[in-house]
Amino acid sequence: MKTYKTVAGLQKRLGMERQQGRTIGFVPTMGALHQGHMSLIGLAEAENDVTVASVFVNPTQFNDKSDLDKYPRTLKQDSAFLKTHGCDYLFAPTTEQIYPRGESESIDLDISTLTQHMEGPNRPGHFEGVVQVVHRLLSIVEPDKLYMGQKDFQQFSIIAHMLKTLKMKTMLRVCPIIRETDGLAMSSRNVRLKPDIRARSRILYESLMKTKATLEKKSPQALEKAALKSLTIKDFKPEYFKIVDGYTLVPVKDVSQHSYVVACTAVWAGNVRLIDNMILKS
């Protein structure tokens, strides 16, 4: 595996790959990699000739500077992990490489209808930052396919909207959530959980499973209320539990009127914010 820290170096190499007719799969990450990321790498490898991963902690998507400061940075371990799993190229740029002075950082894209609920109100400016960095990374890598995880359901929905609206050539591939043995969704943030809180964090998965099991028996509003109550335990503070349309991300009032329904939640587990979701109907 070859590591590049500059845009020019990576683009030169990928240009050579394209000249040889090779397809490129791209996995953008913020590092602190785990098996969930490796599932993306594995699919990218299976579907493309060349696999590129990026490790970049994007400052523009953090509305809380303390969260940015605490985000784990483990580039050496990440590099070794990617190499072991067969990644071809690692792009590990500085902030200056991604956002060079004098270059416009804003993207002319209306995402307001997709950010009215869930993460949007709780993390002002977050998705604008996500759109900004993913657009920039795609302009650098120019991949045939982009690989993202289902865990960030609202995020990949917004990126899908960006690709379609801006008529970008890259195809989006979404990979299922990879979970720990107790059901907790794998996340870079999990390493920050205190042991006793980590042991009880399976409550997120259990709440989602119970919601799915009783989907046809209660109204979405009653299911949301019950889930919020079950998530409100010692050291845990839910921000939201929403049952939404999987396409529009608008809250569902009558499940029978929707073909694609998803439950999404965000919970503070101690001082660590966890998100998860589950497809209830498709």
Backbone torsions as a table, in degrees:
resi	resn	phi	psi	omega
1	MET	NA	135.2	179.2
2	LYS	-105.8	135.0	178.9
3	THR	-105.0	134.3	177.3
4	TYR	-121.7	137.8	179.0
5	LYS	-112.0	-6.6	179.4
6	THR	-119.7	149.8	178.1
7	VAL	-62.0	-45.2	-177.2
8	ALA	-60.0	-44.1	-178.8
9	GLY	-63.6	-45.1	-179.4
10	LEU	-66.1	-45.4	-177.6
11	GLN	-63.6	-36.5	178.1
12	LYS	-61.8	-45.4	-178.2
13	ARG	-67.2	-44.0	-178.8
14	LEU	-68.7	-29.1	175.2
15	GLY	-62.5	-38.8	177.9
16	MET	-66.3	-38.2	178.2
17	GLU	-64.3	-42.7	-179.9
18	ARG	-65.2	-37.3	179.1
19	GLN	-60.8	-25.8	178.6
20	GLN	-92.2	9.2	175.8
21	GLY	76.9	20.1	-177.4
22	ARG	-88.7	140.5	177.8
23	THR	-86.8	151.9	-174.5
24	ILE	-123.3	127.0	173.7
25	GLY	-107.2	141.6	-173.7
26	PHE	-129.8	131.5	177.9
27	VAL	-121.2	101.8	177.4
28	PRO	-82.3	134.4	179.7
29	THR	-140.2	168.0	172.0
30	MET	-109.6	17.2	176.7
31	GLY	85.8	-164.2	-173.4
32	ALA	50.8	53.5	-169.5
33	LEU	-70.9	150.3	179.1
34	HIS	-142.3	-173.9	-175.9
35	GLN	-63.9	-25.0	175.6
36	GLY	-61.7	-44.1	176.5
37	HIS	-63.7	-38.1	-177.2
38	MET	-68.1	-25.2	175.4
39	SER	-67.3	-33.6	176.6
40	LEU	-69.1	-43.8	178.2
41	ILE	-60.3	-43.2	-179.3
42	GLY	-61.3	-43.4	179.4
43	LEU	-68.8	-39.2	178.3
44	ALA	-61.8	-41.0	179.0
45	GLU	-64.3	-40.0	-177.1
46	ALA	-68.6	-28.7	-172.5
47	GLU	-106.0	-3.0	-176.0
48	ASN	-138.8	163.7	176.6
49	ASP	-80.1	-32.4	-176.1
50	VAL	-130.3	136.2	178.0
51	THR	-116.8	127.1	178.7
52	VAL	-117.9	133.9	173.8
53	ALA	-122.4	144.6	174.7
54	SER	-116.4	146.5	172.7
55	VAL	-124.2	108.4	-178.1
56	PHE	-152.0	116.3	176.6
57	VAL	-82.9	102.8	-172.0
58	ASN	-80.0	112.2	-176.2
59	PRO	-67.5	-25.1	-173.9
60	THR	-75.9	-9.4	179.7
61	GLN	-102.6	6.2	176.3
62	PHE	-102.0	113.7	176.3
63	ASN	-84.1	-11.4	178.6
64	ASP	-118.6	111.5	-176.5
65	LYS	-61.6	-32.6	-179.6
66	SER	-66.4	-33.1	177.0
67	ASP	-67.2	-39.3	176.2
68	LEU	-63.4	-44.4	-178.4
69	ASP	-64.5	-34.4	-176.7
70	LYS	-86.2	-10.0	-176.2
71	TYR	-62.7	129.4	-175.6
72	PRO	-63.9	135.1	177.8
73	ARG	-121.5	107.7	-172.3
74	THR	-133.4	54.9	-172.5
75	LEU	-59.6	-40.6	-177.9
76	LYS	-61.8	-47.5	179.0
77	GLN	-67.1	-38.9	179.7
78	ASP	-61.9	-42.1	-179.9
79	SER	-61.8	-45.2	179.7
80	ALA	-64.3	-39.5	179.8
81	PHE	-62.6	-46.4	179.9
82	LEU	-63.9	-42.0	180.0
83	LYS	-62.2	-42.8	179.6
84	THR	-61.6	-32.9	-176.9
85	HIS	-95.4	11.9	170.2
86	GLY	84.6	17.3	175.2
87	CYS	-65.9	141.3	-177.6
88	ASP	-85.8	-44.1	-177.1
89	TYR	-136.0	136.3	174.3
90	LEU	-111.1	127.8	176.0
91	PHE	-106.8	113.0	-177.2
92	ALA	-124.5	74.8	-173.8
93	PRO	-82.9	163.2	169.8
94	THR	-84.4	167.9	177.2
95	THR	-60.3	-35.9	-179.1
96	GLU	-65.5	-30.6	177.7
97	GLN	-71.1	-35.8	-179.5
98	ILE	-80.2	-40.6	-179.1
99	TYR	-122.7	72.9	-179.8
100	PRO	-65.0	148.1	-179.7
101	ARG	-58.4	137.9	176.7
102	GLY	88.6	-9.2	-179.4
103	GLU	-96.1	135.3	-179.4
104	SER	-60.7	136.0	-177.7
105	GLU	-106.6	-7.9	-176.4
106	SER	-93.3	148.2	178.3
107	ILE	-115.4	128.9	-178.9
108	ASP	-80.0	84.3	-177.4
109	LEU	-147.6	125.7	179.6
110	ASP	-87.7	112.1	178.7
111	ILE	-115.4	14.1	-173.1
112	SER	-58.9	-37.8	-177.7
113	THR	-70.2	-22.3	-178.8
114	LEU	-94.3	-5.9	-177.2
115	THR	-118.8	14.5	-178.9
116	GLN	-71.3	-24.7	-173.6
117	HIS	-126.3	170.3	174.8
118	MET	59.8	-115.5	-174.4
119	GLU	-65.6	-33.9	-175.9
120	GLY	-51.2	-59.4	-179.4
121	PRO	-65.3	-28.6	-176.5
122	ASN	-85.5	-19.3	-178.4
123	ARG	-135.9	72.8	-177.9
124	PRO	-55.0	129.7	177.5
125	GLY	84.7	-9.5	-176.3
126	HIS	-59.7	-51.7	-174.7
127	PHE	-72.4	-27.7	173.2
128	GLU	-61.9	-39.1	177.6
129	GLY	-67.9	-37.6	178.2
130	VAL	-64.6	-47.3	178.8
131	VAL	-59.3	-43.7	-179.1
132	GLN	-58.8	-50.1	-175.2
133	VAL	-74.4	-38.8	179.6
134	VAL	-66.3	-40.7	177.1
135	HIS	-60.4	-43.2	179.7
136	ARG	-65.0	-44.9	179.7
137	LEU	-63.8	-39.5	178.5
138	LEU	-66.3	-34.6	178.2
139	SER	-68.9	-26.1	179.2
140	ILE	-82.1	-50.3	-174.0
141	VAL	-81.6	-35.4	-176.5
142	GLU	50.8	55.8	-176.7
143	PRO	-78.6	159.4	172.9
144	ASP	-76.0	-37.9	-179.7
145	LYS	-135.0	142.9	178.3
146	LEU	-113.4	133.1	-176.3
147	TYR	-114.3	124.7	179.5
148	MET	-134.9	159.6	-177.2
149	GLY	-95.9	150.4	179.5
150	GLN	-66.8	-23.2	-176.2
151	LYS	-54.9	-38.1	176.5
152	ASP	-94.2	68.4	-171.4
153	PHE	-59.1	-48.9	-178.6
154	GLN	-64.4	-36.1	-179.0
155	GLN	-64.4	-50.3	-177.4
156	PHE	-69.5	-27.7	176.3
157	SER	-64.4	-39.2	179.1
158	ILE	-70.6	-39.1	177.7
159	ILE	-66.6	-37.2	176.2
160	ALA	-61.7	-40.4	176.6
161	HIS	-63.0	-41.4	178.7
162	MET	-62.3	-47.9	-178.7
163	LEU	-59.6	-42.4	-178.3
164	LYS	-71.4	-47.1	-175.7
165	THR	-66.8	-42.0	-178.8
166	LEU	-86.9	3.1	177.7
167	LYS	52.9	46.7	178.4
168	MET	-81.2	148.0	-172.6
169	LYS	-80.0	-18.1	-178.0
170	THR	-68.2	136.9	177.0
171	MET	-94.6	136.5	178.9
172	LEU	-92.7	130.8	174.2
173	ARG	-119.7	125.7	-178.7
174	VAL	-107.3	130.2	-177.6
175	CYS	-106.0	143.0	-178.8
176	PRO	-58.8	157.3	176.9
177	ILE	-65.0	133.8	173.5
178	ILE	-99.2	128.1	-173.5
179	ARG	-116.7	155.5	171.9
180	GLU	-71.1	171.8	-177.2
181	THR	-61.5	-27.0	179.4
182	ASP	-91.5	2.9	176.1
183	GLY	103.2	-16.2	-179.0
184	LEU	-62.7	130.2	179.3
185	ALA	-64.5	132.4	178.3
186	MET	-63.3	135.4	-178.4
187	SER	-154.7	148.8	177.2
188	SER	-62.8	-23.6	-177.9
189	ARG	-78.4	-18.0	-175.1
190	ASN	-59.8	-29.2	-178.6
191	VAL	-66.2	-18.2	-179.0
192	ARG	-88.5	-5.7	-179.2
193	LEU	-73.3	135.1	174.1
194	LYS	-66.4	145.1	-174.7
195	PRO	-50.3	-45.0	-177.3
196	ASP	-69.2	-34.5	177.9
197	ILE	-73.0	-39.3	177.9
198	ARG	-58.9	-39.4	-178.5
199	ALA	-63.3	-26.9	-179.2
200	ARG	-100.0	-0.3	-175.8
201	SER	-71.2	-10.6	176.0
202	ARG	-64.2	-10.6	179.4
203	ILE	-58.9	-28.9	178.0
204	LEU	-63.7	-50.0	-179.3
205	TYR	-63.9	-42.2	-179.4
206	GLU	-62.3	-38.6	178.9
207	SER	-66.5	-40.3	178.3
208	LEU	-66.0	-42.9	179.7
209	MET	-63.7	-41.2	179.4
210	LYS	-65.6	-38.3	177.7
211	THR	-62.6	-44.3	179.3
212	LYS	-63.4	-39.9	-177.8
213	ALA	-67.4	-26.8	-176.6
214	THR	-112.5	18.3	-175.6
215	LEU	-56.6	-40.9	-176.0
216	GLU	-86.2	-5.0	-174.5
217	LYS	-99.1	-22.8	-177.0
218	LYS	-133.4	164.0	177.2
219	SER	-73.7	155.0	177.1
220	PRO	-54.7	-38.5	-178.8
221	GLN	-64.6	-40.8	179.5
222	ALA	-68.9	-37.3	177.8
223	LEU	-66.0	-41.0	178.4
224	GLU	-63.4	-43.8	-179.6
225	LYS	-62.4	-42.6	-179.5
226	ALA	-66.1	-40.3	-179.7
227	ALA	-66.3	-42.8	178.6
228	LEU	-61.4	-37.9	178.3
229	LYS	-66.0	-42.9	-178.6
230	SER	-67.9	-27.0	-179.1
231	LEU	-84.9	-12.0	-179.2
232	THR	-90.3	80.5	178.4
233	ILE	-124.5	177.7	-178.8
234	LYS	-53.3	128.6	177.7
235	ASP	75.9	-2.2	-178.0
236	PHE	-116.6	134.2	179.7
237	LYS	-137.2	105.2	-179.8
238	PRO	-72.1	138.5	174.1
239	GLU	-89.0	-40.4	177.2
240	TYR	-162.2	158.4	168.5
241	PHE	-143.3	109.0	-173.2
242	LYS	-124.3	140.2	173.1
243	ILE	-105.7	115.5	-170.5
244	VAL	-129.4	163.0	172.0
245	ASP	-70.9	130.9	-175.4
246	GLY	-68.2	-16.7	179.8
247	TYR	-95.3	-45.2	-174.5
248	THR	-97.6	-16.5	-176.2
249	LEU	65.5	18.6	177.3
250	VAL	-88.2	137.4	180.0
251	PRO	-54.6	139.7	-178.0
252	VAL	-90.9	133.4	176.8
253	LYS	-102.6	-31.3	179.9
254	ASP	-138.3	109.1	-175.8
255	VAL	-56.7	-34.5	-176.6
256	SER	-65.1	-17.1	-178.5
257	GLN	-91.8	4.3	-177.2
258	HIS	-130.7	139.3	-179.8
259	SER	-91.5	-18.0	-175.2
260	TYR	-136.5	108.6	-174.4
261	VAL	-125.5	135.0	-176.8
262	VAL	-132.4	141.0	172.6
263	ALA	-103.1	129.0	-179.1
264	CYS	-126.3	142.5	-179.5
265	THR	-144.6	153.5	172.3
266	ALA	-135.2	132.4	-175.2
267	VAL	-139.1	135.3	171.3
268	TRP	-83.4	119.1	176.1
269	ALA	-108.1	96.7	-169.8
270	GLY	67.1	-124.4	178.9
271	ASN	-105.0	20.5	179.7
272	VAL	-116.3	128.6	-178.5
273	ARG	-93.3	120.8	-179.3
274	LEU	-111.7	142.6	174.1
275	ILE	-124.0	154.3	178.8
276	ASP	-160.1	166.2	176.5
277	ASN	-159.1	166.2	177.5
278	MET	-150.9	134.6	176.1
279	ILE	-76.3	120.1	-177.1
280	LEU	-93.4	-30.3	-176.9
281	LYS	-153.2	132.8	178.7
282	SER	-151.5	NA	NA
